[in-house]
Amino acid sequence: MVDRAKLVNKAMDEAVPLKYPETLNESMRYSLLAGGKRVRPALCLAACELVGGDIQAALPAACAMEMVHTMSLIHDDLPSMDNDDFRRGRPTNHKVYGEDIAILAGDALLSYSFEHIARATKGVPAERVLRVIMELGKAVGQDGLVAGQVVDIQSEDKAVGLDVLKYIHEHKTAALLEASVVCGAILGGADEATIEKLRKYSLNIGLAFQVIDDILDVTATTEQLGKTAAKDLAVNKTTYPKLLGLEKSKQVADDLIKEAIQQLDGFDDAKAAPLVALAKFIGYRQN
């Protein structure tokens, strides 16, 4: 994770240089280069390696996944959304640059993510690059992240069932994790059967990721999380612990991680090891 984070951070630093208008690019870089676990880029690169690809072919897409994720965090923290003051242990983007610049910085990161894939991906057939752009677009839009965010907002202070909660988590969180894995596999040259196995893997870890988030919201401190703790309770959001209880929620996450790892059966153990480890990292993380 540390090695991959260094690789991705260097590539993103080069991809988003400081230039005119400085305020916009400073705002983009403030959130993009603020640290974080870089789980999505790591998944993208690991999936590419698993199927025998060169990680350099997937590096632009890996950076793009983090650009889109960063956009979602900037927008999610806005007063009109989750209204949060801290992210990754420091003030949120709009607290530093204002809501107007924060919104535009998120917009710029989103649009640039697609340009970066198209411009910087080398040595990959054009039809595969096009498919990656399609997969990422689907993960972000009305069938992905945005759809999950809308249902999440509309579900605040309401009693919703497990089906709605699962929809929110699968779209708001799991969709981009799915795109990260699937796009890495596509860029690595995977066949359709392999892509679908890895899609199932990623959907399981994606849902587990958000279940763990729900758990940490009520068990971890603001200092541990790097963002405001107990935020879901404060706005009366429905979460897995609220519906199922803490222990049952932990069991759900554990089962999802086991199901994800089962999808890697049949792959070379050494090449699958990073994806196995990433699944366990997601399942047992503390922030």
C-alpha positions as CSV (number, residue, x, y, z in Angstrom):
1,M,0.0,0.0,0.0
2,V,2.8,2.4,0.9
3,D,4.7,1.7,-2.3
4,R,1.6,2.0,-4.5
5,A,0.6,5.2,-2.7
6,K,4.0,6.8,-3.4
7,L,3.7,5.8,-7.1
8,V,0.2,7.2,-7.4
9,N,0.9,10.3,-5.5
10,K,3.9,11.1,-7.7
11,A,1.8,10.5,-10.8
12,M,-1.1,12.7,-9.6
13,D,1.3,15.5,-8.5
14,E,2.6,15.5,-12.1
15,A,-0.8,15.2,-13.7
16,V,-2.3,18.2,-11.8
17,P,0.5,20.8,-11.7
18,L,0.1,24.2,-10.1
19,K,-0.8,26.7,-12.8
20,Y,-3.1,29.6,-13.7
21,P,-5.8,30.1,-12.3
22,E,-3.8,29.2,-9.2
23,T,-6.8,29.2,-6.8
24,L,-8.5,26.4,-8.7
25,N,-5.5,24.3,-9.1
26,E,-4.5,24.8,-5.4
27,S,-7.9,23.7,-4.4
28,M,-7.7,20.6,-6.6
29,R,-4.3,19.7,-5.2
30,Y,-5.3,20.5,-1.6
31,S,-7.7,17.6,-1.6
32,L,-6.2,15.3,-4.2
33,L,-2.8,15.2,-2.5
34,A,-4.0,15.3,1.1
35,G,-3.0,11.7,1.8
36,G,-5.6,9.0,2.2
37,K,-5.3,5.2,1.8
38,R,-5.3,5.2,-2.0
39,V,-7.4,2.0,-1.9
40,R,-9.0,2.6,-5.3
41,P,-5.7,3.1,-7.2
42,A,-4.2,0.2,-5.4
43,L,-7.1,-2.0,-6.5
44,C,-6.8,-0.8,-10.1
45,L,-3.1,-1.6,-10.3
46,A,-3.4,-4.9,-8.5
47,A,-6.2,-6.1,-10.8
48,C,-4.0,-5.1,-13.8
49,E,-1.1,-7.1,-12.4
50,L,-3.3,-10.1,-11.6
51,V,-4.2,-10.6,-15.2
52,G,-0.6,-10.2,-16.5
53,G,-0.7,-6.5,-17.4
54,D,1.9,-3.8,-16.9
55,I,0.9,-1.4,-14.1
56,Q,2.2,1.6,-16.1
57,A,-0.7,0.9,-18.5
58,A,-3.2,1.2,-15.6
59,L,-1.5,4.1,-13.8
60,P,-3.5,6.9,-15.5
61,A,-6.8,5.1,-14.7
62,A,-5.6,4.5,-11.1
63,C,-5.0,8.2,-10.8
64,A,-8.4,8.9,-12.4
65,M,-10.2,6.8,-9.8
66,E,-8.6,8.9,-7.0
67,M,-9.6,12.1,-8.8
68,V,-13.2,11.0,-9.0
69,H,-13.1,9.8,-5.4
70,T,-11.6,13.1,-4.3
71,M,-14.4,15.0,-6.2
72,S,-17.0,13.0,-4.3
73,L,-15.4,13.8,-1.0
74,I,-15.2,17.6,-1.8
75,H,-18.8,17.6,-2.8
76,D,-20.0,15.3,0.0
77,D,-18.5,17.6,2.6
78,L,-20.4,20.7,1.3
79,P,-23.0,22.4,3.6
80,S,-25.8,21.4,1.2
81,M,-24.7,17.7,1.5
82,D,-23.1,16.2,4.6
83,N,-21.8,19.6,5.9
84,D,-18.5,18.4,7.3
85,D,-15.6,20.5,8.6
86,F,-12.8,17.9,8.5
87,R,-11.5,15.4,6.0
88,R,-8.3,13.4,6.3
89,G,-7.4,15.2,9.5
90,R,-7.6,18.8,8.2
91,P,-10.3,21.4,7.2
92,T,-12.5,20.4,4.3
93,N,-11.9,22.1,0.9
94,H,-14.8,24.5,1.2
95,K,-13.6,25.6,4.6
96,V,-10.3,26.7,3.1
97,Y,-11.3,27.9,-0.4
98,G,-15.0,28.6,-0.1
99,E,-18.0,26.7,-1.4
100,D,-17.8,28.2,-4.9
101,I,-14.2,27.2,-5.5
102,A,-14.7,23.8,-3.8
103,I,-17.6,23.0,-6.2
104,L,-15.6,24.0,-9.2
105,A,-12.5,22.1,-8.1
106,G,-14.6,19.0,-7.8
107,D,-16.1,19.6,-11.2
108,A,-12.6,20.0,-12.7
109,L,-11.3,16.8,-11.1
110,L,-14.2,14.9,-12.4
111,S,-13.9,16.1,-16.0
112,Y,-10.1,15.8,-16.0
113,S,-10.2,12.2,-14.8
114,F,-11.7,11.1,-18.2
115,E,-9.3,13.4,-20.1
116,H,-6.3,11.9,-18.2
117,I,-7.3,8.3,-19.1
118,A,-7.7,9.2,-22.7
119,R,-4.6,11.2,-23.0
120,A,-2.1,9.4,-20.8
121,T,-2.9,5.7,-21.2
122,K,-0.2,4.2,-23.5
123,G,0.2,0.8,-25.1
124,V,-3.4,-0.3,-24.7
125,P,-5.9,-0.9,-27.6
126,A,-8.2,2.0,-28.1
127,E,-11.3,-0.1,-27.6
128,R,-10.1,-1.1,-24.1
129,V,-9.4,2.5,-23.2
130,L,-12.9,3.4,-24.4
131,R,-14.4,0.7,-22.3
132,V,-12.6,1.9,-19.3
133,I,-14.0,5.4,-19.8
134,M,-17.5,3.9,-20.1
135,E,-17.1,1.9,-16.9
136,L,-15.9,4.9,-15.0
137,G,-18.7,7.1,-16.4
138,K,-21.3,4.5,-15.3
139,A,-19.8,4.3,-11.8
140,V,-20.1,8.0,-11.3
141,G,-23.4,9.0,-12.8
142,Q,-27.1,8.3,-12.5
143,D,-26.4,4.5,-12.3
144,G,-23.6,4.9,-9.7
145,L,-22.2,7.3,-7.2
146,V,-24.6,10.2,-7.9
147,A,-27.7,7.9,-7.7
148,G,-26.5,6.6,-4.3
149,Q,-25.8,10.1,-3.0
150,V,-29.3,11.2,-4.0
151,V,-31.0,8.3,-2.3
152,D,-28.8,8.9,0.8
153,I,-29.8,12.5,1.0
154,Q,-33.5,11.7,0.6
155,S,-33.2,9.0,3.3
156,E,-32.0,11.3,6.0
157,D,-34.2,11.4,9.1
158,K,-36.4,8.6,7.6
159,A,-36.9,5.0,8.4
160,V,-35.6,3.0,5.4
161,G,-35.1,-0.8,5.1
162,L,-32.1,-2.9,4.3
163,D,-32.9,-2.9,0.5
164,V,-32.6,0.9,0.3
165,L,-29.6,1.0,2.5
166,K,-27.9,-1.7,0.4
167,Y,-28.8,0.4,-2.8
168,I,-27.2,3.5,-1.2
169,H,-24.0,1.6,-0.3
170,E,-23.7,-0.3,-3.6
171,H,-24.0,2.9,-5.6
172,K,-22.5,5.6,-3.5
173,T,-19.4,3.5,-2.5
174,A,-19.1,0.1,-4.2
175,A,-19.6,1.4,-7.7
176,L,-16.3,3.3,-7.8
177,L,-14.5,0.4,-6.1
178,E,-16.0,-1.9,-8.8
179,A,-14.8,0.4,-11.6
180,S,-11.3,0.5,-10.1
181,V,-10.9,-3.3,-10.2
182,V,-12.7,-3.8,-13.5
183,C,-10.8,-1.1,-15.3
184,G,-7.5,-2.4,-14.1
185,A,-8.4,-5.8,-15.4
186,I,-9.6,-4.4,-18.7
187,L,-6.3,-2.5,-19.2
188,G,-4.3,-5.6,-18.2
189,G,-6.0,-7.5,-21.1
190,A,-8.4,-9.7,-19.1
191,D,-11.0,-11.9,-20.9
192,E,-14.7,-11.5,-20.1
193,A,-14.9,-14.4,-17.6
194,T,-12.1,-12.9,-15.6
195,I,-13.6,-9.5,-15.7
196,E,-16.9,-10.8,-14.3
197,K,-15.2,-12.7,-11.5
198,L,-13.3,-9.6,-10.5
199,R,-16.5,-7.6,-10.8
200,K,-18.1,-9.9,-8.2
201,Y,-15.0,-9.5,-6.0
202,S,-15.2,-5.8,-6.1
203,L,-18.9,-5.5,-5.4
204,N,-18.4,-7.6,-2.3
205,I,-15.5,-5.5,-1.0
206,G,-17.3,-2.3,-2.0
207,L,-20.3,-3.1,0.1
208,A,-18.1,-4.3,3.0
209,F,-16.2,-1.0,2.8
210,Q,-19.3,0.9,3.5
211,V,-20.6,-1.5,6.2
212,I,-17.2,-1.0,8.0
213,D,-17.7,2.8,7.5
214,D,-21.0,2.6,9.3
215,I,-19.4,0.6,12.1
216,L,-16.5,3.0,12.5
217,D,-18.9,6.0,12.6
218,V,-20.1,4.7,16.0
219,T,-17.0,3.0,17.4
220,A,-14.1,5.3,16.4
221,T,-13.1,8.8,17.4
222,T,-12.8,11.9,15.2
223,E,-9.0,11.7,15.7
224,Q,-8.9,8.1,14.5
225,L,-11.2,8.7,11.5
226,G,-9.7,12.0,10.4
227,K,-13.3,13.2,9.9
228,T,-16.2,13.9,12.2
229,A,-17.3,10.8,14.2
230,A,-20.9,9.9,14.9
231,K,-22.0,12.0,11.9
232,D,-24.6,9.5,10.8
233,L,-26.2,9.5,14.2
234,A,-26.3,13.3,14.3
235,V,-28.4,13.5,11.1
236,N,-30.4,10.3,11.9
237,K,-29.1,8.3,8.9
238,T,-30.0,4.6,8.6
239,T,-26.9,2.5,8.9
240,Y,-26.1,-1.2,9.2
241,P,-25.5,-1.0,13.0
242,K,-28.8,0.9,13.4
243,L,-30.7,-1.8,11.5
244,L,-28.8,-4.9,12.4
245,G,-26.8,-4.1,15.5
246,L,-23.1,-3.9,15.8
247,E,-22.2,-7.6,16.0
248,K,-24.5,-8.6,13.1
249,S,-23.0,-5.8,11.0
250,K,-19.5,-7.0,11.7
251,Q,-20.6,-10.5,10.6
252,V,-22.1,-9.1,7.4
253,A,-18.8,-7.3,6.6
254,D,-16.8,-10.5,7.4
255,D,-19.0,-12.6,5.2
256,L,-18.7,-10.1,2.3
257,I,-14.9,-10.2,2.6
258,K,-14.8,-14.0,2.6
259,E,-17.1,-14.1,-0.5
260,A,-14.8,-11.6,-2.3
261,I,-11.7,-13.6,-1.6
262,Q,-13.4,-16.8,-2.9
263,Q,-13.7,-15.0,-6.3
264,L,-9.9,-15.1,-6.5
265,D,-9.8,-18.9,-6.4
266,G,-8.1,-20.3,-9.5
267,F,-5.7,-17.4,-10.0
268,D,-2.0,-17.6,-9.3
269,D,-1.6,-17.2,-5.5
270,A,1.3,-14.8,-5.8
271,K,-0.5,-12.5,-8.3
272,A,-3.7,-12.7,-6.3
273,A,-2.1,-11.9,-3.0
274,P,-2.4,-8.1,-3.3
275,L,-6.1,-8.3,-3.9
276,V,-6.6,-10.8,-1.0
277,A,-4.6,-8.5,1.2
278,L,-6.6,-5.4,0.0
279,A,-9.9,-7.2,0.8
280,K,-8.7,-8.0,4.3
281,F,-7.4,-4.4,4.7
282,I,-10.8,-3.1,3.8
283,G,-12.5,-5.6,6.2
284,Y,-10.3,-4.9,9.2
285,R,-9.4,-1.2,8.8
286,Q,-9.7,1.1,11.8
287,N,-10.2,4.4,9.9
